[in-house]
Amino acid sequence: MFTGIIESFGKVLSIIKKSDYWCILIETEFDDMKLGDSVSVNGVCLTVIMVKDRCLEFDVILETLNKTNLNLLCENIIVNLERCLRLSDRLDGHLVQGHIECTGKILSKKTNDGETKIAIEISNEYLKYCIYKGSITLEGVSLTISALHSTGIEVSIIPYTYENTTLGVKQVGDFINVETDIISKYIERRMEFVK
């Protein structure tokens, strides 16, 4: 479980593409990681399979590659990183699972008076879980939906978030990882049993 508050950037050092999974090595600032730890990489919950100095290695299976934009990673690219939530931590963002549902396409990105508005196209299958002023996770970043459109959403980003996450370098046409708020999905599932 995560909060959607990005702790630092990581740098992809190498990618080994196997027949049914990828092995990704990422350089981090974290010095407290161990085997089996969970880390959010661009919003995707991955398990640490090797720690060497400040480098972490992850296996990424086909299901994850098919559902997320991790299949677009290449060497030297920068990624958003967050360590898993501890029960003693403050919940500064919102409850994030790291289970990406789909990718969304950036339709527009406009900055005015320090605020950056990004419009993202999201499939109807997941758009139904989005509400005005509700939470959403984009590239692992906890954000508030500032507008709803027929084909997607809009978020407004403050300068700190713009400068300290990869959302600052994303361009129109890029695909970003999307995780909608978990609460609406539990409500929907419960209503299936109400007669």
Backbone as a ProteinNet text record, in pm:
[ID]
protein_1_A
[PRIMARY]
MFTGIIESFGKVLSIIKKSDYWCILIETEFDDMKLGDSVSVNGVCLTVIMVKDRCLEFDVILETLNKTNLNLLCENIIVNLERCLRLSDRLDGHLVQGHIECTGKILSKKTNDGETKIAIEISNEYLKYCIYKGSITLEGVSLTISALHSTGIEVSIIPYTYENTTLGVKQVGDFINVETDIISKYIERRMEFVK
[TERTIARY]
85.2	0	89.2	44.6	121.5	30.4	89.5	11.9	2.9	85	85.5	169.5	251	344.1	482.7	529.3	655.6	770.8	858.7	972	1095.2	1118	1237.1	1226.9	1322.2	1335.7	1427.2	1411	1503.3	1546.6	1659.6	1712	1723.9	1665	1673	1814.1	1884.1	2021.3	2027.9	1940.5	1941.3	1807.3	1777.6	1656.5	1696.3	1669.1	1691.5	1554.6	1529	1399	1402.3	1334.3	1320.9	1194.6	1169.5	1054.7	921	914.4	786.3	793.6	904.6	914.8	1037.8	1042	1159.1	1224.9	1355.3	1430.9	1485.9	1444.7	1477.2	1562.3	1672.7	1762	1749	1718.4	1694.3	1785.7	1852.3	1935	1844.9	1857.9	1770.1	1851.8	1781.4	1842	1817.9	1737.7	1700.1	1818.2	1841.3	1949.6	1899.8	1768.9	1710.3	1627.7	1655.4	1573.9	1628.7	1537.1	1576.5	1495.3	1539.5	1468.7	1323.6	1233.9	1092.3	1015.4	1085.4	1016	934.7	826.8	744.7	783.3	794.4	825.9	731.9	679.2	597.8	690.8	688.5	767.8	669.7	662	561.4	420.5	398.5	266.3	244	339.8	326.4	395.4	322.5	380.6	468.6	598.7	694.5	767.5	815.3	885.4	1035.4	1110.4	1255.8	1309.1	1385.8	1441.9	1593.6	1653.3	1797.1	1829	1917.7	1965	2116.7	2171.2	2316.7	2348.3	2412.6	2435.8	2300.9	2285.1	2155.9	2083.5	2108.5	2041.4	1943.9	1825.8	1722.1	1686.7	1665.7	1627.1	1485.5	1408.4	1269.8	1243.6	1159.4	1105.7	967.9	941.8	813.3	750.5	638.3	574.8	491.7	449.9	378	247.8	174.9	49.4	75.1	181.4	216.1	261.5	340.7	387.2	270.4	169.3	53.4	-41.3	-46.9	-142.2	-85	46.8	110.3	201.5	259	354.5	498.3	517.4	653.2	713.8	628.9	680.3	744.4	735.3	798.1	930	966.2	1090.2	1212.8	1314.5	1443.3	1552.7	1675.4	1786.7	1798.3	1834.5	1857.1	1729.6	1613.5	1489.3	1468.6	1404.2	1378.2	1236.5	1222.7	1093.2	1061.3	932	885.7	897.4	946.7	960.3	894.5	830	775.7	788.2	842.4	845	705.9	681.4	549	519.2	391.6	341.4	364.8	411.4	418.3	296.9	248.1	127.8	146.5	270.8	297.4	308.6	302.9	318.3	190.5	209.7	95.4	47.1	-82.5	-138.7	-158.8	-51.9	-57.1	-133.6	-133.5	-205.6	-338.7	-352	-467.5	-421.4	-506.3	-467.7	-452.1	-331.2	-296.7	-244.5	-296.7	-255.6	-133.2	-115.1	-8.5	-52.8	-185.4	-243.1	-299.5	-218.7	-258	-370.7	-473.2	-587.9	-574.2	-514	-500.5	-399	-370.3	-292.4	-385.5	-355.3	-431.7	-340.9	-398.9	-322.2	-336.1	-223.2	-226.9	-277.4	-389.4	-450.7	-404.5	-379.9	-332.8	-260	-172.6	-93.6	-67.1	-125.6	-114.9	-75.9	23.6	68.6	32.2	-25.8	-64.1	-56.8	19.8	34	76.9	168	221.9	142.4	18.1	-66.2	-59.2	-39	-38.3	-160.6	-238.3	-357.2	-325.8	-353.1	-329.4	-461	-498.9	-618	-574	-639.8	-602.8	-724.1	-706.3	-811.7	-806.6	-923.1	-933.9	-1051.9	-1036.1	-1144.5	-1266.6	-1386.3	-1510.9	-1514.9	-1446.6	-1444.6	-1393.3	-1301	-1242.1	-1284.1	-1332.8	-1380.1	-1498.3	-1574.9	-1691.6	-1651.3	-1525.5	-1478.2	-1422.9	-1426.1	-1371.6	-1483	-1461.9	-1559.6	-1488.7	-1565	-1512.6	-1465.1	-1342.7	-1276.7	-1240.2	-1251.4	-1210.3	-1061.8	-1009	-867.3	-841.1	-724.2	-677.2	-524.9	-467.3	-322.5	-273.5	-184.8	-126.4	24.6	83.2	228.2	272.7	181.1	212.9	190	141.5	122	-24.1	-47.6	-182.7	-227.5	-339.5	-391	-541	-592.2	-735.8	-789.4	-900.4	-963.3	-1028.2	-983.3	-1035.6	-1145.8	-1160.5	-1268.7	-1290.6	-1416	-1453.5	-1499.3	-1460.2	-1503	-1562.3	-1623.3	-1688.3	-1588.5	-1464.1	-1363.6	-1250.1	-1257.1	-1147.4	-1158.5	-1043.7	-1038.9	-935.7	-937.7	-834.5	-785.8	-655.6	-597.3	-518.8	-509.8	-432.8	-314.4	-194.9	-72.8	0	40.2	115.5	261.9	336.3	476	562.5	542.9	625.2	607.8	484.6	457.6	511.1	496.8	545.7	696.9	768	914.3	970.7	893.1	945.5	884.7	816.3	766.5	789.8	773.9	793.5	679.3	573.5	465.2	515.7	622.2	679	739.9	782.9	847.5	757.1	640.9	548.3	494.8	472.7	428.4	292.2	225.9	100.5	125.9	38.2	53.3	115.5	181.2	240.8	131.8	162.3	71.3	120.7	29	64.6	-19.5	37.8	-31.1	-143	-257.1	-376.6	-425.9	-446.6	-514.8	-624.1	-748.9	-860.6	-874.4	-956.5	-973.7	-1039.9	-985.6	-1031.4	-1172.6	-1213.9	-1341.9	-1459.4	-1460.9	-1573.7	-1586	-1473.7	-1477.9	-1537.6	-1508.9	-1569.1	-1719.5	-1760.5	-1904.1	-1974.8	-1915.4	-1974.7	-1990	-1887.3	-1891.9	-1999.1	-2009.4	-2111.2	-2251.8	-2272.5	-2405.7	-2450.8	-2357.7	-2394.5	-2472.3	-2459.9	-2526.9	-2652.4	-2681.8	-2800.9	-2920.1	-3026.2	-3146.3	-3258.2
-118.8	0	124.4	228.6	351.5	471.4	591.6	713.3	801.7	774.5	859.3	984.1	988.7	1099.7	1051.2	1099.8	1053.8	1097.5	1002.7	1032.2	1077.9	1019.4	1056.2	1003.9	1047.5	993.4	872.1	784	673.8	676.3	614.6	609.8	465	433.7	297.8	275.4	179.2	150.7	43.8	-56.8	-162.4	-232.6	-289.3	-368.4	-495.2	-609.7	-737.5	-793.9	-810.7	-857	-1007.8	-1079.9	-1225.5	-1255.6	-1383	-1420.9	-1389.2	-1401.8	-1379.1	-1277	-1207.1	-1098.4	-1014.7	-895.3	-808.3	-799.5	-785.7	-761.9	-619.7	-534.7	-392.7	-354.2	-285.6	-237.9	-86	-36.2	106.3	159.5	268.8	338.1	429.9	423.4	500.8	577.9	660.3	728.4	650.3	543.3	469	386.4	390.6	312.4	214.7	190.3	104.5	-9.5	-46.4	-147	-287.4	-385.8	-525.2	-610.6	-733.9	-825.5	-840.2	-839.7	-858.9	-731.1	-618.5	-491.4	-452.6	-380.1	-327	-183.1	-149.4	-13.1	23.8	145	196	260.6	207.4	260.7	314.5	447	511.4	462	434	392.2	243.6	166.3	21.2	-42.8	-123.9	-193.5	-307.1	-296.8	-400.1	-451.3	-575	-638.2	-637.9	-594.5	-591.9	-735.3	-773.1	-908.1	-907.2	-786.1	-775.3	-633.4	-622.2	-492	-491.7	-391.4	-377.6	-229.8	-190.6	-48.9	22.1	118.9	188.2	153.6	35.2	-12.7	-123.9	-118.8	-218.3	-288.3	-418.9	-495.6	-548.9	-545.7	-590.5	-680.3	-781.6	-857.8	-801.6	-778.3	-723.9	-824.1	-884.3	-988.9	-930.8	-1017.2	-973.6	-901.4	-948.7	-882.9	-736.1	-710	-572.5	-493.6	-554.7	-486.6	-452.2	-539.2	-515.4	-409.7	-395.1	-303.1	-164.1	-151.4	-26.4	27.8	145	202.2	161.6	65.5	19.1	-45.7	-89.7	-147.3	-42.1	84.6	193.5	237.8	175.6	214.4	181.7	263.6	237.7	284.3	250.4	287.7	439.3	484.8	625.7	706.7	645.9	718.9	735.2	844.8	875	829.8	768.8	719	773.9	776.9	815.1	695.5	719.8	612.3	648.8	548.4	562.5	428.2	432	311.1	284.7	159.9	125.1	197.2	212.4	282.1	199	264.2	202	246.7	163.4	197	320.7	355.9	472.8	601.6	591	708.6	791.9	920.5	1005.4	968.9	979.5	951.9	1085.7	1135.9	1268.5	1269.9	1160.2	1153.8	1084.1	963.1	877.7	732.5	638.8	498.1	452.9	410.7	370.1	227.2	140.5	0.3	-26.1	53.7	24.5	-76.5	-93.6	-184.8	-101.4	-82.4	2.1	-63.4	15.7	-37.3	-17.7	93.6	124.1	236.7	268.7	388	492.1	617.6	728.2	812.2	872.9	954.6	1102.3	1172.7	1316.5	1389.6	1460.3	1533	1677.8	1736.3	1875.5	1899.7	2000.8	2036.6	2186	2261.4	2406.8	2462	2550.7	2613.1	2760.4	2806.1	2945.7	2986.3	3090.7	3139.9	3030	2943.4	2840.4	2711.7	2716.4	2597.2	2531.4	2400.3	2326	2236.6	2252	2168.6	2063.9	1939	1828.4	1754.7	1741.3	1664.9	1527.4	1423.8	1285.8	1210.2	1141.1	1054.9	920.7	878.4	751.9	673.9	542.7	461.1	464.8	450.9	454.9	349.9	239.1	131.1	179.9	276	327.8	470.8	541	678	681	573.3	567.3	572.2	543.9	548.9	686.6	779.5	913	1009.7	1088.2	1189.1	1323.9	1429.9	1565.1	1581.8	1630	1648.3	1516.4	1406	1276.6	1253.6	1148.5	1116.4	1026.6	1043.7	956.8	952.2	842.3	829.5	823.2	916.3	921	910.1	808.8	784.4	769.9	721.2	704.1	826.7	935.6	1062.6	1077.3	1099.1	1123.2	1263	1268.6	1397.1	1405.6	1527.8	1553	1585.8	1523	1549.4	1687.3	1776.7	1914.2	1935.4	1843	1852.3	1715.9	1690.5	1568.1	1603.8	1522.8	1541.2	1409.8	1412.1	1291.4	1180.9	1217.8	1117.2	1105.9	1181.8	1174.6	1274.2	1309.1	1395.3	1505.5	1599.2	1702.6	1712.1	1730.1	1751.9	1882	1945.8	2069.3	2041.3	2078.3	2043.2	2168.9	2166.9	2279.4	2269.7	2380.5	2379.1	2272.7	2248.4	2148.6	2010.8	1971.2	1840.9	1835.2	1944.5	1951.6	1929.5	1988.9	1983.2	1856.7	1790.9	1677.8	1543.4	1538.3	1412.2	1414.9	1301.6	1294.8	1359.9	1401.3	1470.5	1599.7	1654.7	1777.2	1759.5	1638.7	1615.8	1542	1499.4	1431.7	1531.2	1481	1565.2	1519.7	1607.5	1570.9	1450	1351.8	1227.9	1114.4	1147.4	1043.4	963.9	838.2	752.4	741.5	759.1	755.9	650.9	596.6	493.9	554.4	484.5	533.3	429.4	474.5	393.4	478.7	435.6	511	477.6	554.2	538.2	404.4	332.8	197.6	194.9	301.4	300.8	277.1	343.9	329.5	187.8	118.7	-18.6	-113.5	-89.9	-171.9	-147.5	-23.2	8.6	-59.4	-50.2	-113	-263.4	-328	-471.8	-508.4	-429	-456.2	-442.8	-343.4	-320.2	-434.2	-512.3	-627.6	-732	-727.9	-826.6	-769.2	-642.5	-580.2	-603.4	-655.4	-682.8	-587.9
0	0	0	-73	-87.2	-61.5	-67.5	-45	-169.4	-269.7	-388.7	-370.7	-265.9	-245.3	-288	-401.7	-457.7	-368.1	-335.7	-247.4	-323.7	-439	-515.3	-657.3	-738.5	-872.8	-868	-964.3	-985.3	-1130.8	-1158.3	-1295.7	-1340.3	-1454.8	-1508.1	-1562.9	-1504.6	-1546.2	-1654.6	-1643.7	-1744.7	-1749.4	-1865.3	-1884.8	-1960.3	-1900.2	-1968.1	-2003.5	-2133.3	-2180.4	-2201.8	-2112.7	-2124.1	-2205.1	-2230.4	-2312.8	-2246	-2113.7	-2045.9	-1932.1	-1918.9	-1821.8	-1852.2	-1789.9	-1800.3	-1663.5	-1662.8	-1540.3	-1547.7	-1454.1	-1458.7	-1338.3	-1363	-1257.6	-1248.4	-1127.3	-1106.6	-997.1	-1025.8	-927	-845.1	-711.6	-623.6	-520.4	-441.7	-328	-199.4	-205.9	-86.2	-35.3	95.1	153.4	259.9	260.4	363.6	305.1	180.3	113.3	136.8	130.4	144.4	47.8	29.2	-59.8	-16.2	-113.5	-85.3	-58.5	-42.3	-20.1	-143.1	-119.1	-228	-255.8	-383.7	-426	-539.3	-534.2	-643.7	-745.6	-868.6	-979.6	-1082.6	-1093.7	-1179.3	-1146.4	-1017.6	-973.5	-972.6	-1022.9	-1030.6	-910.6	-835.3	-720.8	-770.4	-741.9	-780.4	-656.9	-664.8	-553.9	-579.7	-478.8	-489.5	-486.9	-591.7	-595.9	-575.4	-578.3	-553.6	-510.3	-409.8	-362.4	-369.4	-437.1	-442.3	-432.6	-323.2	-294.6	-296.9	-384.8	-393.7	-523.2	-573.3	-694.3	-657.3	-716.2	-690.8	-820.9	-811.9	-929.5	-911.2	-1021.1	-1019	-1139.5	-1120.8	-1232.7	-1265.2	-1392.7	-1436.6	-1532.8	-1491.7	-1570.7	-1685.5	-1777.9	-1897.3	-1864.4	-1764.2	-1725.4	-1692.1	-1618.4	-1581.6	-1703.9	-1788	-1909.9	-2001.2	-2006.5	-2093.3	-2038.2	-1906.1	-1842.9	-1816.5	-1817.6	-1776.2	-1885.1	-1857.5	-1953.5	-1923.4	-1832.4	-1806	-1929.9	-2024.1	-2147.7	-2238.9	-2199.4	-2275.4	-2212.8	-2099.6	-2032.5	-2118.6	-2102.2	-2165.9	-2070.8	-2100.3	-2013.7	-2001.5	-1882.2	-1847.2	-1828.4	-1845.9	-1823.5	-1672.3	-1632.9	-1492.3	-1455.6	-1337.5	-1291.4	-1152.3	-1120.5	-986.6	-892.9	-770	-672.2	-539.6	-479.7	-343.7	-273.1	-150.8	-69.3	-12.2	27.9	79	210.1	235.7	354.1	480	587.1	718.6	798.9	888.1	964.2	1050.8	1081.7	1165.4	1083.3	949.1	862.8	856	825.7	792.7	652.5	630.2	498.7	427.3	366.1	304.6	172.6	99.9	-26.9	-6.6	-62.9	-36.7	-48.5	-11.6	-16.8	-161.3	-194.5	-330.5	-325.4	-410.9	-411	-498.1	-600.4	-695.6	-799.5	-812.7	-911.1	-1026.5	-1128.3	-1240.7	-1319	-1351.2	-1424.9	-1575.6	-1612.7	-1754.4	-1771.7	-1895.7	-1923.8	-1983.1	-1954.9	-2011.1	-2099.4	-2200.2	-2294.5	-2259	-2251.5	-2223.4	-2347.1	-2331.2	-2442.2	-2448.3	-2331.5	-2327.4	-2197.1	-2198.5	-2081	-2089.2	-1996.6	-2000.6	-1864.9	-1863.7	-1739.9	-1740.6	-1628.7	-1615.8	-1469.3	-1438.7	-1301.4	-1204.5	-1248.6	-1161.4	-1157.3	-1201.6	-1201.9	-1339.3	-1340.8	-1466.4	-1471.5	-1577.8	-1597.3	-1703.2	-1669	-1761.4	-1783.8	-1910.1	-1946.8	-1994.5	-1942.5	-1972.9	-2023	-2134.1	-2187.8	-2115.2	-2065.9	-1993.2	-2049.1	-2064.2	-2119.2	-2027.2	-2086.1	-2009.3	-1899.6	-1921.9	-1823.6	-1688.4	-1691.1	-1567.2	-1537.4	-1636.9	-1616.6	-1519.1	-1515.5	-1425.9	-1278	-1246.6	-1108	-1070.3	-1163.1	-1139.2	-1103.1	-996.9	-957.8	-940.8	-961.2	-941.9	-798.1	-781.8	-653.3	-584.9	-657.5	-604.6	-628.7	-568.4	-580.9	-701.5	-759	-867.1	-859	-906.8	-907	-1051	-1087.1	-1220.6	-1207.7	-1269.2	-1259.4	-1114.4	-1028.2	-887.1	-802.6	-864.2	-794.3	-752.9	-624.1	-573.4	-614.1	-687.4	-736.8	-716.4	-726.4	-717.4	-855	-891.4	-1020.8	-1016.1	-1102.8	-1102.4	-1205.1	-1299.1	-1398.1	-1460.4	-1498.3	-1568.8	-1709.3	-1806.1	-1945.1	-1994.8	-2108.4	-2160.7	-2190.5	-2218.5	-2254.2	-2153	-2044.3	-1949.7	-1836.2	-1779.5	-1662.2	-1681.2	-1588.3	-1583.1	-1439.3	-1423.6	-1291.1	-1294.1	-1179.7	-1166.3	-1075.3	-1119.7	-1049.4	-1001.7	-875.3	-819.7	-864.3	-858.1	-903.1	-835	-705.3	-635.7	-698.9	-721.7	-782.9	-924.8	-997.1	-1135.4	-1140.4	-1046.3	-1046.9	-982.8	-895.2	-819.7	-856.9	-970.3	-1026	-1176.4	-1239.2	-1384.4	-1462.8	-1393.5	-1463.8	-1527.1	-1472.8	-1527.7	-1665.7	-1697.7	-1828.2	-1926.6	-1880.9	-1972.2	-2074.7	-2195.3	-2306	-2357.4	-2432.2	-2497.9	-2587.3	-2576	-2652	-2572.9	-2460.2	-2376.6	-2304.5	-2276.5	-2200.5	-2057.1	-1961.5	-1820.1	-1747.2	-1639.7	-1561.4	-1478.2	-1475.6	-1406.2	-1306.1	-1182.6	-1081.6	-1020.4	-1037.2	-979.9	-831.5	-762.8	-618.1	-586.7	-492.4	-458.8	-400.5	-332	-260.2	-353.7	-468.9	-561.5	-614.2	-628.4	-679.1	-575.7	-448.2	-343.5	-334.9	-351.2	-347.8	-464.5	-582.9	-701.3	-680.9	-628.3	-605.5	-504.2	-397.9	-295.2	-352.4	-439.1	-495.4	-585.8	-635.4	-718.3	-640	-508	-423.7	-355.5	-382.6	-323.6	-416.4	-360.5	-442.4	-406.9
[MASK]
+++++++++++++++++++++++++++++++++++++++++++++++++++++++++++++++++++++++++++++++++++++++++++++++++++++++++++++++++++++++++++++++++++++++++++++++++++++++++++++++++++++++++++++++++++++++++++++++++++

